[in-house]
């Protein structure tokens, strides 16, 4: 497998875990035990698939994504989920999404004023 394909696969695995975790956190009927159980299962799937791939990811977003996954792992594997675990993880997820969208967002401040050269 080419390095580029491995890199894409790694990124998709990380983002899939992130998406699943966020959807569990945003559920209307948030259940700590269900969250813990499904997150552990998702983490095991991530590690199983990730063990085949060993690629260094350098972007700030991907580094932050790995940190979020480690934070989630620590929170889930602590002896008990803290009362504010959900809020902490949602806050981190929100900042991570902002980091991802930062490079895609471009403000068109003077979009209505287009340049015309007279032709």
The 8 nearest C-alpha neighbors of each residue, nearest first, counted from 0:
[[1, 2, 4, 5, 3, 52, 6, 8],
 [2, 0, 4, 3, 5, 6, 7, 8],
 [1, 3, 5, 4, 6, 0, 54, 7],
 [2, 4, 6, 5, 1, 7, 0, 8],
 [5, 3, 7, 1, 6, 2, 8, 0],
 [6, 4, 2, 8, 3, 7, 9, 52],
 [5, 7, 3, 9, 4, 8, 2, 54],
 [8, 6, 4, 10, 9, 5, 11, 3],
 [7, 9, 5, 11, 6, 10, 4, 12],
 [10, 8, 6, 12, 7, 11, 5, 13],
 [11, 9, 7, 13, 12, 8, 14, 6],
 [10, 12, 14, 8, 9, 13, 15, 7],
 [13, 11, 15, 9, 10, 14, 8, 16],
 [14, 12, 10, 16, 15, 11, 17, 9],
 [13, 15, 17, 11, 16, 12, 18, 10],
 [14, 16, 12, 18, 17, 13, 11, 19],
 [17, 15, 19, 13, 14, 18, 20, 12],
 [16, 18, 14, 20, 15, 19, 21, 13],
 [19, 17, 15, 21, 20, 16, 14, 22],
 [20, 18, 22, 16, 21, 17, 15, 23],
 [21, 19, 23, 17, 18, 22, 16, 24],
 [20, 22, 24, 18, 23, 19, 25, 17],
 [21, 23, 25, 19, 24, 20, 18, 26],
 [24, 22, 20, 21, 26, 25, 34, 19],
 [23, 25, 21, 22, 26, 20, 85, 29],
 [26, 24, 22, 23, 21, 27, 29, 89],
 [25, 27, 29, 28, 23, 24, 22, 30],
 [28, 26, 29, 25, 24, 23, 30, 22],
 [29, 27, 26, 30, 25, 24, 23, 31],
 [30, 28, 26, 27, 31, 24, 25, 23],
 [29, 31, 33, 32, 34, 28, 35, 26],
 [32, 30, 34, 33, 35, 29, 80, 36],
 [31, 33, 35, 34, 30, 36, 37, 80],
 [32, 34, 36, 30, 35, 31, 37, 29],
 [35, 33, 31, 32, 37, 36, 38, 30],
 [34, 36, 32, 38, 33, 75, 37, 31],
 [37, 35, 33, 39, 34, 38, 32, 40],
 [38, 36, 40, 34, 39, 35, 33, 41],
 [37, 39, 41, 35, 40, 36, 34, 42],
 [40, 38, 42, 36, 37, 41, 35, 43],
 [39, 41, 37, 43, 38, 42, 44, 36],
 [42, 40, 38, 44, 39, 43, 37, 45],
 [41, 43, 45, 39, 44, 40, 38, 46],
 [42, 44, 46, 40, 45, 41, 47, 39],
 [45, 43, 41, 47, 42, 46, 48, 40],
 [44, 46, 42, 48, 43, 47, 49, 41],
 [47, 45, 49, 43, 48, 44, 50, 42],
 [48, 46, 44, 45, 50, 49, 43, 51],
 [49, 47, 45, 46, 50, 51, 44, 52],
 [48, 50, 46, 52, 51, 47, 45, 9],
 [49, 51, 52, 47, 48, 46, 53, 45],
 [52, 50, 49, 48, 53, 47, 46, 5],
 [53, 51, 49, 50, 54, 5, 9, 48],
 [52, 54, 51, 55, 50, 49, 5, 9],
 [53, 55, 52, 6, 56, 5, 9, 2],
 [54, 56, 57, 53, 6, 9, 52, 62],
 [57, 55, 58, 54, 61, 62, 6, 10],
 [56, 58, 55, 59, 62, 61, 60, 54],
 [59, 57, 61, 60, 56, 62, 63, 55],
 [58, 60, 62, 61, 63, 57, 98, 64],
 [59, 61, 63, 58, 62, 99, 98, 64],
 [62, 60, 64, 63, 58, 59, 65, 56],
 [61, 63, 59, 65, 64, 60, 58, 66],
 [64, 62, 66, 60, 61, 65, 59, 67],
 [65, 63, 61, 67, 62, 66, 60, 68],
 [66, 64, 68, 62, 67, 63, 69, 61],
 [65, 67, 63, 69, 64, 68, 70, 62],
 [68, 66, 70, 64, 65, 69, 71, 63],
 [67, 69, 71, 65, 66, 70, 72, 64],
 [68, 70, 72, 66, 71, 67, 73, 65],
 [71, 69, 67, 73, 72, 68, 66, 74],
 [70, 72, 68, 74, 69, 73, 75, 67],
 [71, 73, 69, 75, 70, 74, 76, 68],
 [74, 72, 70, 76, 71, 75, 77, 69],
 [75, 73, 71, 77, 72, 76, 70, 80],
 [74, 76, 72, 73, 77, 35, 71, 80],
 [77, 75, 73, 74, 72, 78, 79, 35],
 [76, 78, 74, 79, 75, 73, 80, 72],
 [79, 77, 76, 80, 75, 74, 81, 73],
 [80, 78, 77, 81, 75, 76, 74, 82],
 [79, 81, 84, 74, 82, 75, 77, 78],
 [82, 80, 84, 83, 79, 74, 85, 77],
 [81, 83, 84, 80, 85, 86, 79, 87],
 [82, 84, 86, 85, 81, 87, 80, 88],
 [85, 83, 87, 81, 86, 82, 88, 80],
 [84, 86, 88, 83, 87, 89, 24, 82],
 [85, 87, 89, 83, 84, 88, 90, 82],
 [88, 86, 84, 90, 85, 89, 83, 91],
 [87, 89, 91, 85, 90, 86, 92, 84],
 [90, 88, 92, 86, 91, 87, 93, 85],
 [91, 89, 93, 87, 88, 92, 86, 94],
 [90, 92, 88, 94, 93, 89, 95, 87],
 [93, 91, 95, 89, 90, 94, 88, 96],
 [92, 94, 90, 96, 95, 91, 89, 97],
 [93, 95, 97, 91, 96, 92, 98, 90],
 [96, 94, 92, 98, 93, 97, 91, 99],
 [95, 97, 99, 93, 98, 94, 92, 100],
 [98, 96, 94, 100, 95, 99, 101, 93],
 [97, 99, 95, 101, 96, 100, 60, 94],
 [100, 98, 96, 97, 101, 60, 95, 102],
 [99, 101, 97, 103, 98, 102, 104, 96],
 [102, 100, 98, 104, 103, 99, 97, 105],
 [101, 103, 100, 104, 99, 98, 105, 97],
 [104, 102, 100, 101, 105, 99, 98, 106],
 [105, 103, 101, 102, 100, 106, 99, 107],
 [106, 104, 107, 103, 102, 101, 108, 100],
 [105, 107, 108, 104, 109, 110, 103, 101],
 [108, 106, 110, 109, 105, 111, 104, 112],
 [107, 109, 106, 110, 111, 105, 112, 113],
 [110, 108, 112, 111, 107, 113, 106, 114],
 [109, 111, 107, 112, 108, 113, 106, 114],
 [110, 112, 109, 113, 108, 107, 114, 115],
 [113, 111, 110, 109, 114, 115, 108, 107],
 [112, 114, 111, 115, 110, 109, 116, 107],
 [113, 115, 116, 112, 117, 111, 110, 109],
 [116, 114, 117, 113, 118, 112, 111, 110],
 [115, 117, 118, 114, 113, 112, 111, 110],
 [116, 118, 115, 114, 113, 112, 111, 110],
 [117, 116, 115, 114, 113, 112, 111, 110]]
